[in-house]
Amino acid sequence: MGELIEQVIGRNLVAVTEARHWHEGQRDGDVESLVHFWLHFQGVPPLMAHGSGELLRLEFSEPYAAYDMGEHGETRVGLAQWPDLLALLPGHRLLDAALIRGYAMRPALGGVLLRFDHCDLVVASLGDEWVLRQGTIPPALAPYLTVGSWMGDRANG
């Protein structure tokens, strides 16, 4: 995951595409309805984020098409919209990143802390749920998620 993040540090984020679960024309809140998302940085393919258990997987991949799940609703795919947190990111530069170590039965890469020119963003997967918030890891989750050193510090050190 670190190699992918290193390729986007210093780039401008031009868009965020989200896949969200909708049921009967409605969706749950920001984090609760989020399925996957793609960060569109200038000059590279979209970076897809997929949370699974206590593992965050990142890969360069184009967004998929929306799909119907019959009686279970649908997954809609489109640009991040206000007031969702990811909608605050386009137009900003990613300055640095730090990997977040999660812990389940064994240590695993649980997420990433992204430092943009206007905010820090925690992106992690914990218990098959997204942890997505500005700032730092909430104190209640600190026993499960540990932030490593900034990647830019390693490159300069």
C-alpha positions in Angstrom: 0.0 0.0 0.0 2.9 2.4 0.7 4.1 2.3 -2.8 0.8 3.4 -4.2 0.5 6.2 -1.7 4.0 7.4 -2.5 2.9 7.8 -6.2 0.2 10.3 -5.2 2.0 12.4 -2.6 2.5 15.9 -4.0 -0.4 15.6 -6.5 -3.6 17.6 -6.7 -6.8 15.7 -6.0 -9.2 16.6 -8.8 -12.2 14.5 -7.9 -13.6 11.8 -5.6 -16.0 9.1 -6.8 -18.1 7.2 -4.3 -20.0 3.9 -4.4 -22.9 4.1 -1.9 -25.7 1.8 -0.9 -29.2 3.1 -1.3 -32.4 1.4 -0.3 -35.9 2.5 -1.3 -34.6 5.8 -2.6 -32.7 6.6 0.6 -29.2 6.1 2.0 -27.8 6.0 5.5 -25.2 8.5 6.7 -21.9 9.4 5.3 -19.8 6.5 6.6 -22.7 4.0 6.9 -23.6 4.1 3.2 -20.1 4.2 1.8 -19.1 1.0 -0.1 -15.9 2.0 -1.9 -14.3 5.3 -3.1 -11.8 6.4 -5.7 -9.4 9.3 -5.3 -8.7 10.9 -8.7 -5.2 12.5 -8.4 -3.8 14.5 -11.3 -1.6 12.4 -13.6 -2.3 8.8 -12.3 -5.2 6.4 -12.5 -7.9 6.6 -9.8 -6.9 5.1 -6.5 -9.6 2.9 -5.2 -10.1 2.3 -1.4 -11.7 -0.9 -0.3 -12.2 -1.8 3.4 -12.5 -5.4 4.5 -12.5 -6.4 8.1 -9.5 -4.7 9.6 -7.7 -4.3 6.3 -7.7 -1.3 4.0 -6.8 -2.3 0.4 -5.8 0.3 -2.2 -5.3 -0.2 -5.9 -5.3 1.8 -9.1 -8.6 1.0 -10.7 -11.4 2.8 -12.6 -14.8 3.2 -10.9 -17.3 0.5 -11.6 -20.8 1.1 -12.8 -23.8 1.4 -10.5 -25.8 -1.8 -10.0 -29.2 -3.0 -8.8 -29.4 -5.5 -5.9 -33.2 -6.1 -6.2 -35.0 -6.1 -2.9 -31.7 -5.2 -1.1 -31.5 -1.8 -2.8 -28.8 -0.5 -5.2 -25.3 0.8 -5.3 -25.0 4.2 -6.8 -21.7 5.4 -8.1 -21.0 9.1 -8.6 -19.0 12.1 -7.5 -18.8 12.8 -3.8 -21.4 15.4 -2.8 -21.7 17.8 0.1 -22.2 17.3 3.0 -20.2 14.1 2.8 -16.6 14.4 4.1 -14.9 13.2 0.9 -16.5 16.0 -1.0 -14.3 18.4 0.9 -11.1 17.0 -0.7 -11.1 17.9 -4.5 -9.0 20.9 -5.4 -6.5 20.2 -2.7 -2.9 18.8 -2.8 -1.9 15.7 -0.9 1.2 16.8 1.1 2.1 13.6 3.0 0.7 10.3 4.3 1.3 7.9 7.2 0.3 4.2 7.3 -2.1 3.1 10.0 -1.5 -0.3 11.6 -4.7 -2.1 12.6 -4.9 -5.1 14.9 -7.1 -8.1 14.7 -5.7 -11.6 15.2 -2.4 -10.4 13.8 -1.1 -6.9 12.9 -2.4 -5.7 9.6 -2.4 -2.5 7.5 -5.6 -1.0 8.6 -5.6 2.4 7.0 -3.8 5.6 6.1 -3.7 9.1 7.5 -3.6 11.6 4.5 -2.3 15.1 5.0 -3.8 17.5 2.5 -3.0 21.2 2.3 -6.2 22.0 4.3 -6.8 19.0 6.6 -5.7 15.6 7.7 -8.0 12.7 6.9 -8.1 9.3 8.6 -9.2 6.5 6.3 -9.3 3.0 7.9 -11.3 -0.2 8.1 -12.2 -1.6 11.5 -14.7 -4.4 12.0 -15.9 -4.2 8.4 -16.8 -0.5 9.0 -15.2 2.6 7.6 -13.3 5.0 9.9 -13.4 8.2 8.0 -12.8 11.5 9.8 -10.9 14.7 9.7 -8.0 15.1 12.2 -6.7 12.2 14.1 -7.9 8.7 15.3 -10.6 9.1 17.9 -9.3 8.1 21.4 -11.8 5.2 21.6 -10.2 3.6 18.6 -6.6 4.3 19.6 -6.1 0.7 21.0 -7.0 -0.7 17.5 -5.4 1.7 15.1 -1.8 3.0 15.4 -0.4 5.8 13.1 3.1 5.3 11.8 5.6 7.9 10.7 5.0 10.3 7.9 6.2 8.9 4.6 7.7 12.2 3.6 9.9 12.0 6.8 11.3 8.6 5.6 12.1 10.0 2.1 13.9 13.0 3.6 15.6 11.1 6.4 
